[in-house]
Amino acid sequence: MDSSTGRVTWDRGDSDDEELHNSVAYRNSGKVALLLVIDSTPDMFRPWADNEHTPFRAALQCCISLWRSKIISSPHDLVGILLTGTEKEKNSPGFPYLYLLQTLSKIKVSMIEELSRMISSEDLDGFEDRIGSSANYNLKDLFWLSKILYEDAKAGTFAKKLMYFTCEDNPHAGNRNLRNDSIQKFRDLGPLDFSVVTFRTDFQYAHFYQNLLADESGITFPKDLKSLMVIIRVKERAKRPMCRSTLQLTPGVSVAVGVYSLARTAVPPKQIHVNERSNELVTKSINSFRADTGATVLKSEQVRVATLFGETVRFQKDELAAVKGFVGTGITVLGYLPRGAFDEFCCFRAPGYFIYPDEERVTGSTDLFSTLLRRCHALERVPVVKMVLTRGRSAKLGCLIPSLEGTGTSTSGSSVTRNTPPCGFHLFQIPFSGYTNLCVILHSIFYFEIIVIHLV
């Protein structure tokens, strides 16, 4: 957005975003193993909010909403539902008061149908007779079973998430040993995105969950079912980096950064060809033949041919790979230009990326990154960089727009909410010298204006 005019720039030209999304680095970090744990104690069946829903029924409606979204947007993620505080047990280790409603697996239509039957019936599809509610529970066994479920689902390369719906803020208050065992079992889960959704307005973070969460931001206080749906959708949204790279400031000085996408094009799923008669998947193969002899040409015999200055040049497969990898991956700072030099640029390759330091890979990256950010903002300088985000991609020219934390207001009806933008650099691709680009500038949400910008 142009800070002087308030206009939003949007480039409708071809972008390399799809190439980055389809890269190996993105696919390896794009799967999530989400386990939803629902407290089934009697407190979860009391009226809540407008007295039309109970916390337990509201939690099930959140589950079915997430499942319907994931079956389209993230069909390869693992999801599961675990009930705690039940009379009957259903789990392979035989832990009491734990009922595995849906095992951790890829989303299926049958899982959505099962939840729909429970929500549509007044007695939750015979919940009391089939599962039952109990005041007894054990968090130690809960975290232990969660670890077993992640291991059985082979979720080692997945980003693990655990969301706990409960009304109890001080579990096992009279048993200190059980509390300590529960904390230890939680730590045995390893790296985990853990969050708590509570249906009590007087929920106390300091009673117990300060031992499991880094701060109170991991606890959600929904007011009604509508706000609960919005909060769960926000929490479920992936906040992982699209790829991890390095930002080289000078030769020999680099910091580790994560590259995030603020907006992504919705790509339709790939078509699946099936046999009209048997409804089986159709597999296809492509064979190459010589035009003169008709002999089969193997993949190892195929070469790439290009005509350069009137001569035919042949490239082997390994030679092409070496050409693509000629420029190493990473973001390299080429120089610094005044911020005013970019006021005329209305053709940033939208939506761009956002880079943030990665302290886990290189210690000290946050300090050096923050110093660079503050100095660029104070001096009104914009770093011009050469970027190769993933291996095998061509080098692009970009600029880093500094963004410091601030407060903004967005009014919705009678309520005003304040948003704090993250602190980091916005990475935009810019054209090379002499490039002429036809841009579409979005002045408002009602009309467009097309202009031609000549960049020298």
N, C-alpha and C positions, 0 to 999 in steps of 0.2 A: 504494500500500500504506500502511495506517495504521501509523505507526512505534510507536505505543503498544500496539496489540493484535496487530500482525502480520497483519491481515486484508487481503485483496485486494478492492478495490471494483471492481464491473463494472456498467456501466449498459447494460441491454438495450433501452433506448428507441431511437427513430429518431435517426440521426446524419447530419451533413452531410459525413462522410468521403467518401462515394461521389461527391458533387458536386465535392469538391476533387480527387479522383483523375481525374475526367472533364474537368476544366478544361483550357483550352488551355495554361496554364503547365506543367501536369504532363505532358501528352502531348509537348510539345516537348523535354523533358529526360528522356524515359523510354526511349531507345533506346541500345543499346550495340553497338559493332563489336569483337568479341572475336577475336583471332588467336592461336592456340596454336602455338608453335614447339617442335618436338621435335628434340633432338640425336640424330643417327643414327650417331654414331661408334662404333667397336667397344666402348668402355667401357659404352655403354648396353645392350649385349646380354649382359653378364656377370650371374651370379646376384646377387640383392639380397634383403636382409631374411631371410626364412625359406627362401631358395633355391628357392621355388616360382615366383617371377616375376622377370622382368628389368625394369630401369627403362623400357625402351622399351615393353614390353607393358603395364606399369602405367600409363604415360602414355596409351596408347590406350584403356585401360579408363576413365580419367578423362574422356577426350574423349567416349566414347559415353554415359557417365553424365550429362555436362553437356548433350549434345545431346537426350537423352530428357527432361530437365527443361525445357530451353528451348523445345522444340517445343510444350509445353503452357503454360508460364508466360510466355514472352517470344517468341512466334512472329515478331515483327517485328525482332528483333535480327539482326545480321550475324555469322556465325561462319565460321571457316576454319582449316585445318591446313597448316602449312608445315614440311617436313623439311629439316634442314641437315646437312651431312656425308654426302652421298649420292654414289654413283658416277655415277649418271645424273642428268640435269637435266630439269626440266619447269617452265618459267616463260617468260612472253612476252619479257622482255628478254634471256633466254639466259644468266643468271648461272650459273656452274658450282657444283657441290656443293649446289644448292638444288632441291628437288622439291616442287612445290605439289600436295599430296595432295587438298585440297579448297579451292576458291577461296572468297574472302570473299563470302558471299551469305546469304540467308535460309535457315533450317534446312529441310531436306527429308527425307522418309523414306528416300530413296535414299542419303543421306549416312550415316544410321544403319546401313543394311543393309551398306554398304561396310565400315564399321568392324567390324561383327559378323562378317563373313566373315574379316577379318584376325585377329581375336582367337580365333575358334573353330578355326582351322587351326594346326597345329604350326609350319609354315614361314611364318606370317603372310601367307597367300595369295600365296606365291611372291615374298617380299620380296627375296631375294638376286638372283633373275633379273630381276625387274621394276624394282627400284629400286637395291638394293645399298648396302653400308655402306662408308664411306671415312674415313680419318683426317684428311683435308683439309677445311677449312671456312674461311669468310671472313665475319666479323661485319659488315664494312662493306657487303658485298653483301646480307647478310641484312636490315639496317636499311633499306638503299636499296630493296630489293624490298618490304618492309613498307610503306614510304611510298607506293610505286606502287599496291599493293593497296588501301590506304585511299582513294587518289584515284580509282582506277577504280571502286570500289564507291560513290562519292559519299557518303562517310561524314563530310562536313563538319559536319553537325549532330549526329552521334553522339558518344557518349562512347567514346573509343578505349582499348582494353585490349590489352596484349600480355603473354602468359605464356610463359616460356621454361623448358623442361625440359632439364636438362643435368647432367653430372657434372664438367665442367671449370671450375675457379675461376680459372685464369690463362691465358686464351686469347691467342694470338699473343705469347707471352712473349719470343721472340727477335726480334721485329720491332716496333720502337718506332713506326715510321711507320704501320704498319697498325693498331696500337692507337689511335693518335691519330686516324686516319681513321675508325675504327669509332666512337669517342666523338663525333666531329663529326657523323657520319651519324645517330647516335642523337638528338642534339640537334635535328637538322633535322626530326625527326618532330613536334615541337611538343608541346602538352599531351598527355600519355600516362600511363596507369596501367600501369606496368611492374613485373613481379614475376618472381622466379626460384624455381623448384622444383628443388632439388638432391637427389641420392640418395647423397651422401657425407657422413659425419659429420664429417670434417676439412675441410670446405669453408671457405676463407678469404675473407672479405668484402673485406679490404684489398688483395688482390692486383690486382683489376681492377674489380669491380663497385661499389666506392665512388665511381667516376666516373659511374655511371649511376643509382644509387639514393641517396635522401636519407639513409637509415640502414639498419641491418641488419634492420629489420622487414619489408623487402621480399623477404627470402630465407626460404624455407620448408624445414624439415628433417623430412620425414616418416620415421617409423620403420618403417611397413609399409603395405600397400595400404589397410587400413581407415582408418588415420590420414590417409593421403594423400587419400582420398575426402572426409573431413570437412573438411580444410583447403581443398581446392579449392572445395567448396560455399560455405564462408565467404568466400573471396576473390572468388568469382563474384557474391556477393550485392551488389546495387546499394547504394551508400552516398551517393548523390546526394540533394540536397534535393528535396522535393516541389514547393516553390515558394520564391522569394526575395522577401523583404519588408523592411520597415523597422520599427525599434522607436523610437518617438518618446518620449523621456524628458520633455522640456519643449518648449514651442513654440520651434522653431528648432534644437533639438538632437535629432538622430536618428542611429542606427547601423544599418548593414546587417546583416541576419541571414538565415540559411537555416532553413527549416522542414522537419524530418525526421519521418517516421512510424516509430514503434517497433513497431507491429503494424498489419496491414492485413487487411481481410476478403477472403477468397478468393471472387472473383466468377466464376461460370461463364461460359464464352465465349458469345457471341451465337449465336442459331440462324441457320442458313443454309437458305433454302428452295430446293429444287431440283425440277425437272420429273421426274415419275415415269417418263416415257417416254424422254426424251432425256438425263436426268441433268444438264441445264444449269441454271445459276443463274437464278432467277426474280426479275425486277425488278418492283417494284410502285410505283404512283403513285396519289396521292389528289387528286381533283378536287372542288371545291365548287360548288354550284349554288344559285341563288336559289329559294326555296320558292314564290314567286308566279309568276314568269315562266319558270323553268327555265334561265335564262341562266348561263353559266359565270362564276364569281367569281374574278378573278385575285388573286394573293397581295398585290399592291400595293393592292388595294381592300379587303382584309380589315382590320377594326379590332377592338380588344378593348373589351368593354362590361362595365361594373360598375355595380351599384346601390348608391348611397351616400345614406343618409337619405331614401330614397324617390324619388330622382332617378336617371335613367340617365345615366351618364358614359361618353363615348367616348374611347378612347386610341389614338393612332397608334403605329406601331412605334417611331419615333424618340423619342416621348414616354415609352414604357415603358423604353427603354434609358437615358434621362436619369434616370428615377426609380430604376432599379436602381443607377446610378452616382452617386447623390446623395452617398453616403458614400465617401470615398476609401479606397483600399486601404492596409493597414498595421496595425501594432499600436501603440496609443496608451495610455500609462500614465495612469490616472485618479486613482490614489492608492495609499496603502500601508495595509495592515491588519496587526494582530498575527498571528503564526502560529497562536496559539491560537484565533483566530476561525474557523479553517478545520478545527478538529478535529471539529466536528459534521457537516462536509460529507462525506457518503458517496455522493454522486451526481455526482462528477466524470464528465464525458462520456468514458469510457474508449474507446480506450486513450490518447487525448490526443496531443500532439505534443512534439517536442523542438526547441528553437531554439538556434542556435550562431552566433557572429559570422562575418560574411563580410568578411574583410579585403581581398579582391580588388576589391570594388566601392567601398568607402569606407575609406580609410586611417585608422587609429586606432580602428576599431570594436572590435577585440579589447581594447584597453586600457580603453576606457570600459565595455564590456560586463563585463569581468572585475572592474572596480571596483564596479559595481552589484551583481554577484553576491556578492562578498565582503561588502559592507556589508549586504545583505539577509540574508545568512546570519548575520552577527555580531549584528545587531540583532533577528533573528527576525521579519523583516517580509516580507510577501507582496505584491507589486505586483498591483493589480487593473487590468485592461486592457480596452480595447475593441478587438476584432480583426475585420478584414475581410481574409482571407488572399488571396482572388482577386477580380478585378474582377467586378462584377455580383452579389455575394453580400450578404446582409443582415448587419448588424452584430451581433456576438455579444459576450457578456460572458465574460471569462475571468480566470484567475489564473495567475501565474508562480511555480512552486514551485522555489526554488533547489536545486541539486544540485552539491555539491563533490566532488572526486575523493577516493576512499577505497578501502579494500581490503575485500573480502568473500571468504568461503570457501564453496566448494560441494564437498561430498564425493561422490565417485562410486566406490563399492566401496572399494578400499584406497588410492586416490589422492585427493589433495586439490589442487584448483586454485584460484588466487586471481584474482579478477576486479576490474578497476578501472573503476568507472562513469565516464562522461564528465562533464566539467565544463560546466554550462550550466543553462538553465531548462527545466522541464517545463511546457508550456502546456496547461491543462485548461479546458474550457468549463464555466461555472457558470450556474445558472438565475437569472433575474431575480427581483426581490422579489415575494412572494406566489405563487410557482410551487410547485405540489404535484407531486411526482414519485414514481412507484412504482419503487423500485430493487431490484436483486438483489445482495445482498452475498455474496460467495464467501468463506466462512470456511475451507474446506479444499477439497481436490480430490475429496471424497467426498459432500458434501451442500451444499445451498443454504438460505438463510434469506431470506424476503421480508419487507421492512419498508416502512412508509410514512413519509416524512420531510416535514414541513411547514416550509417555509422562509419566513421573514418578511422 
